[in-house]
Every structure is written in structure tokens, then in C-alpha cells.
Amino acid sequence: MKELSRKNALFTDSVIRRMTRIAIAENAINLAQGFPDFDPPKALTDRLAQISSKGPHQYPITMGAPNFRRALAKKCGRFMNREIDPETEVVVTIGSTEAMVDTIFALTNPGDKIVLFSPYFENYHAQTILASCEPVYVPLTPPDFGFDRNVLEDAMKQPGVKAILICNPSNPSGKVFTHEELSFIASLCVKYDVYAIMDEVYEHIIYDGNVHTYMNSIPGMWERTVSCSSLSKTYSITGWRLGYAIAPKHLMDRIKQYHDFNTVGAPSPLMEAAVAGLEMPDSYYVEFQAHYAHMKKIFTDGLRQIGIPFTDPEGAYFVLADISPYLRRGQSDVEFCEELCRKVKVACVPGTSFFRENVNNIVRVHFAKRDETLYQALERLSHIKEKML
Ligand SMILES: Cc1ncc(COP(=O)(O)O)c(C=O)c1O
């Protein structure tokens, strides 16, 4: 039979989602794939119950139900501090994942380059390859995950660079890019005519006085920025698969074309129910952040007590833990994570899924879980030495 696509050889299945399958098989606590085990706000689930009998149940308008887009434009406009046109500057997608894919396809041509920071969210590498583009990696150096401005500029000025893709707040590093850092990146985008593709799914999960700056609010950047985000994390509904992109009309027209043929539209009943989330008052986001700060404290205090070294995040809900004290000679981080899942019954993600650099001693662990789940996971992790060495 004829040869299948060669692109598949350039990426694997998602190791994050593979770890979920292993966690289920091993009956382990899943601190690998980032999703909460607590309920979404009741306003959303109550509304969903009403909709199950009343509808809508049929295809939505492809770019998203009009009332959902209006509520979304209003909510995002409030936080981005600009007026967003729900007709021309918004598209509703199947998670931020689809928003990113549509955007990469709409902005690039085969052979273009996309600048990515490393560590990076696993999806970006595969999405770049799917669009026949080439990733150019710029390191973020632990523990503060800063970047060398000269290295970034050298990457941005390479011939063929079309876009920079930034996760802010960052998965997996927990870095929150400062206004000053984003302004510097913005100046390079303008200087070298590069688009900014922002993944902002953790925009509302920020700790300790850090502030989320939207790239599209930096002078000169609205015209060349696509902000991709979703309701997955902000309203604890990762399974509803509701995401979106916000961009100026001249980019959005192109993004919508890809969305139209990729997925037709996001689920009608879920959009209808999720309007209740988009209409939440500011106090919702304050309480949401406080809840995340609470979970982070339980988890990081616990890790400190056990003696597992980790990086303390400024945003998002992951820590990068250093497993060097528990790694056997010659053992890979992938083998370590599989064994941890089997023996300690806690799932996490091997760092090699996120780093371009040669690291084998880091794992990503998330803490978006109920207090009792976190305490149980910490209790299990307290036996890491005896079980793993
Ligand atoms: C950085 C980042 N972007 C995108 C996604 C996917 O988001 P969605 O559920 O909106 O597709 C995730 C999910 O973990 C993520 O961590």
C-alpha cells in the first residue's frame, strides 16, 4: 500500500494524555494531565440541566452562537481593556487547542518558522509540524525562566520567521511574562514583522501579586496578535471543549476560514450553558484565584516537607519537580514516571515532553485538585524514596 503521511514520524502521541491512560489503568492519582477533580460553578451545571430539555441541540453558527460571542467579547474586553467586536474579532473553537491550530494554519505557509520558548506546552511542537512549519526554540532558564534577549533577537530575525508563540502564564514553567518582557518581545515583533500567537488559557491563575499582561494591549501589537484562550481552566470545564481566538478582523477572517472547515462549530448546548460563566462578576475571578493559591499552598508546603525540590510557579497550576534524588542510574524520566505511577500511584509528566534541552531529572506535577486529593497524593509521595530507590 502507498506510504502514509511522513509528518507522523516527527511527533509522538501526547505523553501528557498517555500518562492519563496509564493513571487510569494503575488506579493512580492523576497529577499529570491538568484538569480539576472539583465541580464547575453551579450556575453552569444548573443552566446545562435546563438546556438538556430546551435546547439548543443543532449546529451553531460556525463562528459561535451570537449570545456566547457577545458575552465573550464583553468579558474579554473588560479584562483586556478594549472594545472587542463579537462579529468580526472573535471565533469560538473546540478548546484553545483548535484556536491555536486554526491560527497557525491561517498565519503561516509551509516552511515558515515559529519561535517557541523551551520549556513549552507539548501541543505546540506537533501543531507546528502539522502546519509544515519549523520550530525555532529559545531557552527559558530556570529557576526564574528568564530568556537571553540576544538569543531571542537572533531567533526572531532568522529568515522565514512568521510568528512567535508564547504561553503566558506558562505551562509548564509557571512563568508570568512581565509587562517589560512582553514590551521587549513586542518591539522585536514590530522590528522583524512577526506575529504573536498567545496561549492565555491560564490568564486568571496568577499568584503573589504577579499581573497578567495581554500582549494585544501593548502599543502596536493589536494588529499582529492572536489571543487564544478557553473556558476549560477558568470555569473548570475542560471536558466542554470551549475555546476561542480573539484577533483583529484582517487576521480573524482567515482564522474563521480554517475553523469553518476543521470543526464547523463548538457544541451549541455547552455554549448556551457557558454564557453563565462569562457573565460572572469580578468577584468570581478573585475567589477563583484565591482557591488556586490555596491549592498551591497545600501542595508546595507538602512537597517541601517531603523534601522534593521544585520550582514555585508565578501562574498556572504546575510545579516542575526535581527527581534527581530518586532517579536510578540509567533510568529515563519516562521510565521513572511510569514506575512512579505503578508503585507510588501518583501520575506526573516526564520533563522531556516539554524541554528541548537535554534534561532527564524533571517532572511536571499539577495541583488543580480537591484538598483531600492533594493530601492523599502527598501522603503517597512521602514514600517516594522507599518505593522508587
Ligand atoms: C498551555 C495550554 N494551552 C492549551 C491547553 C488546552 O486547552 P483547551 O482545553 O482549551 O483545548 C492546555 C491544557 O492543558 C494548556 O495547558
The ligand as an SDF file (V2000), in Angstrom:
LIG
                    3D

 16 16  0  0  0  0  0  0  0  0999 V2000
   -0.9580   25.8970   27.8410 C   0  0  0  0  0  0  0  0  0  0  0  0
   -2.1760   25.1700   27.4240 C   0  0  0  0  0  0  0  0  0  0  0  0
   -2.7690   25.5150   26.2900 N   0  0  0  0  0  0  0  0  0  0  0  0
   -3.8710   24.8820   25.8520 C   0  0  0  0  0  0  0  0  0  0  0  0
   -4.4140   23.8480   26.5640 C   0  0  0  0  0  0  0  0  0  0  0  0
   -5.6210   23.1630   26.0420 C   0  0  0  0  0  0  0  0  0  0  0  0
   -6.7020   23.9220   26.3710 O   0  0  0  0  0  0  0  0  0  0  0  0
   -8.1630   23.5890   25.8460 P   0  0  0  0  0  0  0  0  0  0  0  0
   -8.8030   22.6980   26.8300 O   0  0  0  0  0  0  0  0  0  0  0  0
   -8.8070   24.9270   25.8160 O   0  0  0  0  0  0  0  0  0  0  0  0
   -8.0440   22.9890   24.4920 O   0  0  0  0  0  0  0  0  0  0  0  0
   -3.8320   23.4340   27.7590 C   0  0  0  0  0  0  0  0  0  0  0  0
   -4.3840   22.3080   28.5100 C   0  0  0  0  0  0  0  0  0  0  0  0
   -3.8110   21.7710   29.4140 O   0  0  0  0  0  0  0  0  0  0  0  0
   -2.6800   24.1180   28.1990 C   0  0  0  0  0  0  0  0  0  0  0  0
   -2.0700   23.7770   29.3280 O   0  0  0  0  0  0  0  0  0  0  0  0
  1  2  1  0
  2  3  1  0
  2 15  2  0
  3  4  2  0
  4  5  1  0
  5  6  1  0
  5 12  2  0
  6  7  1  0
  7  8  1  0
  8  9  2  0
  8 10  1  0
  8 11  1  0
 12 13  1  0
 12 15  1  0
 13 14  2  0
 15 16  1  0
M  END
$$$$
